[in-house]
């Protein structure tokens, strides 16, 4: 394999791995928006809380990674459920802008509490795959990247099966499409919406636990929300498959831009894509047109 082809293959593998994290975060945001029409800007801070909690349990308490993963995922699910049931639900019927401002306020509060509880210094922790790599077709890929790719594909498949074949999943879809009709058919819409928040909280926890060893355990992890929003717009707002496709594409675009384009483009590549898609194809790759004629 030539050096140029090997570099391209390595960038592709890295892009898919990073894009898988973006996709996982995007899935959580789309889940909440489809169910409640709230664009949750606090989603990235659930990821921050999960990452710091995992660090504390692994590095300070000495717990096994395999024990910490389900514990933190469950805790974030409970926290997200509580945020909807106790806070967000109180503004039902208010303009969407109220939901945006509320979730931004929640985000800053959680970030502040994390800084107060865990400190402001960046941290790190090891996973069972730290430092290990596998060679695939002449390309060396970190085992953690392979685990991330596999986990995102598995979660996406499980969500598809859940929404298609379970009563609760079907109830969630019904509530997201027409809450009044769902309520008249016996769906407990408020509880279902809170369960959607819990499900999104679990995906945020998994994303945070896997992302932190790649970067660092830091409060700046919330910025991944902005990349996830670009992925959502690219894939098609409201589309779960689109969120996965958009996340992976954003990851690939960033990796290629970092090598093949001028210095600094990688840092703004996701936002350039966001602007271009909004101008040229606002519905994204898999979104549906909901335009308003004036």
C-alpha positions in Angstrom: 0.0 0.0 0.0 1.4 3.4 -1.0 2.0 6.0 1.6 -0.8 8.3 0.2 -3.3 5.5 0.2 -2.3 4.4 3.7 -2.7 7.9 5.0 -6.2 8.1 3.4 -7.2 4.8 4.9 -5.9 5.9 8.3 -7.8 9.2 8.1 -11.0 7.3 7.1 -10.7 4.9 10.1 -10.1 7.8 12.4 -13.0 9.8 10.9 -15.4 7.0 11.3 -14.4 6.5 14.9 -14.8 10.2 15.8 -17.9 10.5 13.6 -19.4 7.6 15.5 -19.2 9.6 18.7 -20.8 12.6 17.0 -23.5 10.2 15.7 -24.2 8.9 19.2 -24.6 12.4 20.7 -26.8 13.4 17.7 -29.0 10.4 18.3 -29.8 11.5 21.8 -30.6 15.1 20.7 -32.9 13.8 17.9 -34.7 11.4 20.3 -35.6 14.3 22.6 -36.6 16.7 19.9 -38.8 14.2 18.1 -40.6 13.4 21.4 -40.9 16.8 23.0 -39.9 19.4 20.3 -37.3 20.6 22.8 -33.8 21.2 21.4 -31.7 20.0 24.4 -28.6 22.2 24.6 -27.8 20.5 27.9 -27.2 17.1 26.2 -23.5 17.7 26.0 -23.3 18.5 29.7 -24.8 15.2 30.5 -21.9 13.8 28.6 -19.5 15.9 30.8 -21.1 14.7 34.0 -20.8 11.1 32.7 -17.1 11.5 31.8 -16.2 13.0 35.2 -18.3 10.4 37.1 -16.5 7.6 35.2 -13.1 9.1 36.0 -13.9 9.4 39.7 -15.2 5.8 39.9 -12.3 4.3 37.9 -9.4 6.4 39.0 -10.4 7.4 42.5 -12.7 4.6 43.7 -10.8 1.9 41.8 -13.9 0.3 40.2 -13.8 -1.8 37.1 -14.5 -0.2 33.7 -17.1 -2.9 33.1 -18.9 -2.0 36.3 -18.6 1.8 35.8 -20.1 1.7 32.3 -23.6 0.4 33.3 -23.6 2.3 36.6 -22.9 5.7 35.0 -25.3 5.0 32.1 -28.1 4.2 34.5 -27.3 7.3 36.6 -27.4 9.5 33.6 -30.7 7.9 32.5 -32.2 8.7 35.9 -30.8 12.3 35.9 -32.2 12.9 32.4 -35.6 11.5 33.5 -35.6 13.8 36.5 -34.7 16.8 34.4 -37.7 16.3 32.2 -40.1 15.3 34.9 -39.2 18.0 37.4 -38.0 20.9 35.2 -38.6 20.8 31.5 -42.1 19.4 31.7 -43.1 22.7 33.5 -42.8 24.7 30.4 -45.0 22.5 28.1 -47.0 24.8 25.9 -44.5 27.7 26.0 -42.7 28.9 22.9 -39.8 26.8 21.7 -37.5 29.6 22.6 -38.4 29.0 26.3 -37.2 25.4 25.9 -33.9 26.5 24.3 -33.2 29.0 27.1 -34.1 26.6 29.8 -31.8 23.8 28.5 -29.0 26.3 28.1 -29.5 27.4 31.8 -29.5 23.7 32.9 -26.3 23.2 30.9 -24.4 26.0 32.6 -25.7 24.8 36.0 -24.4 21.3 35.4 -21.1 22.5 34.1 -20.7 24.7 37.2 -21.6 21.9 39.5 -19.1 19.6 37.8 -16.3 22.2 38.2 -17.2 22.6 41.9 -17.4 18.9 42.6 -14.5 17.5 40.5 -12.3 20.6 39.9 -11.3 22.3 36.7 -8.2 20.3 35.8 -8.3 17.9 32.9 -8.2 14.2 33.8 -7.9 10.9 32.1 -8.5 7.2 32.7 -7.7 3.9 31.0 -10.1 1.5 29.3 -9.6 -2.2 28.6 -8.5 -1.2 25.1 -6.1 1.7 25.9 -2.9 1.4 24.0 -4.0 -1.7 22.0 -4.4 -1.6 18.2 -5.3 -4.0 15.4 -4.0 -4.0 11.8 -6.8 -4.2 9.2 -5.8 -4.4 5.5 -2.5 -2.7 6.3 -4.1 0.1 8.4 -3.4 0.2 12.1 -6.6 1.1 14.0 -6.8 1.6 17.7 -8.9 -1.0 19.4 -10.9 1.7 21.3 -11.9 3.2 17.9 -13.1 -0.3 16.8 -15.1 -0.6 20.0 -16.7 2.8 19.5 -17.7 2.0 15.9 -19.2 -1.3 16.9 -21.0 0.2 19.9 -22.6 2.9 17.9 -23.8 0.5 15.2 -25.1 -1.8 17.9 -27.0 1.0 19.7 -28.5 2.3 16.4 -29.7 -1.2 15.6 -31.1 -1.8 19.0 -33.0 1.6 18.9 -34.4 0.6 15.5 -35.6 -2.7 16.8 -36.9 -1.0 20.0 -39.0 1.6 18.1 -40.3 -0.9 15.6 -41.2 -4.0 17.7 -41.8 -3.0 21.3 -45.0 -1.5 22.7 -43.1 1.2 24.5 -41.1 2.1 21.4 -44.3 2.3 19.3 -45.9 4.5 22.1 -42.9 6.8 21.9 -43.2 7.2 18.2 -46.9 7.8 18.5 -46.3 10.5 21.2 -43.7 12.2 19.0 -46.0 12.3 16.0 -49.2 13.5 17.7 -49.3 13.8 21.5 -53.1 14.4 21.7 -53.9 11.4 19.6 -51.5 9.3 21.5 -53.1 10.5 24.8 -56.6 9.6 23.6 -55.4 6.1 22.7 -54.1 5.5 26.2 -50.5 6.5 26.0 -49.2 8.2 29.1 -47.5 11.0 27.1 -45.7 12.7 30.0 -44.1 9.5 31.3 -43.2 8.4 27.8 -41.5 11.7 27.1 -39.5 11.4 30.4 -38.5 7.9 29.3 -37.2 9.3 26.0 -35.1 11.8 28.0 -33.8 8.8 30.0 -32.9 6.9 26.9 -31.1 10.0 25.5 -29.3 10.3 28.8 -28.0 6.7 28.5 -26.6 7.4 25.0 -24.9 10.6 26.3 -23.3 8.6 29.1 -21.9 6.0 26.7 -20.6 8.7 24.4 -18.9 10.5 27.3 -17.3 7.4 28.7 -15.9 6.4 25.3 -14.9 10.0 24.2 -13.1 11.0 27.3 -10.1 8.5 26.9 -9.6 9.7 23.3 -9.5 13.4 24.3 -9.5 14.2 28.1 -12.0 14.3 30.8 -12.7 18.1 30.7 -15.7 20.4 30.9 -15.0 21.4 27.2 -16.4 18.1 26.1 -19.8 19.8 25.9 -18.6 21.4 22.7 -19.3 18.1 20.9 -23.0 19.2 21.0 -22.2 21.7 18.3 -20.6 19.0 16.1 -23.6 16.8 16.8 -26.0 19.6 15.7 -24.1 19.9 12.4 -24.4 16.2 12.0 -28.2 16.4 12.6 -28.6 19.1 10.0 -26.5 17.2 7.5 -28.3 14.0 8.0 -31.8 15.5 8.2 -33.4 17.0 11.3 -35.6 14.5 13.0 -34.1 11.4 11.3 -32.4 8.8 13.5 -30.6 7.1 10.5 -29.7 10.6 9.3 -28.1 11.4 12.6 -25.8 8.4 12.3 -24.9 9.1 8.7 -24.4 12.8 9.4 -22.2 12.1 12.4 -19.9 9.8 10.5 -19.7 12.2 7.5 -18.8 15.1 9.8 -16.1 13.0 11.3 -14.7 12.1 7.9 -14.8 15.7 6.6 -12.9 16.9 9.7 -10.2 14.3 9.3 -9.7 14.9 5.5 -9.8 18.7 6.0 -7.1 18.5 8.6 -4.6 17.0 6.1 -5.7 18.0 2.6 -6.9 21.6 3.3 -5.1 24.6 4.7 -4.3 24.9 8.4 -7.3 25.7 10.6 -10.0 24.5 8.2 -10.5 21.3 10.3 -11.6 23.4 13.3 -14.4 25.0 11.3 -15.2 22.3 8.8 -18.3 21.1 10.7 -19.7 24.6 10.8 -19.0 25.3 7.1 -20.9 22.1 6.3 -23.7 23.3 8.5 -24.0 26.6 6.7 -23.8 25.0 3.2 -26.4 22.5 4.0 -28.8 25.1 5.4 -28.3 27.1 2.2 -28.3 24.4 -0.4 -30.4 21.6 1.1 -32.1 22.6 4.3 -33.8 19.2 4.7 -30.4 17.4 4.8 -29.8 13.9 3.4 -32.7 12.0 4.9 -35.0 14.8 6.2 -38.4 15.6 5.0 -39.4 19.0 3.6 -41.6 21.1 6.0 -41.3 24.4 4.3 -43.6 27.3 4.9 -45.0 29.3 1.9 -45.3 33.0 2.4 
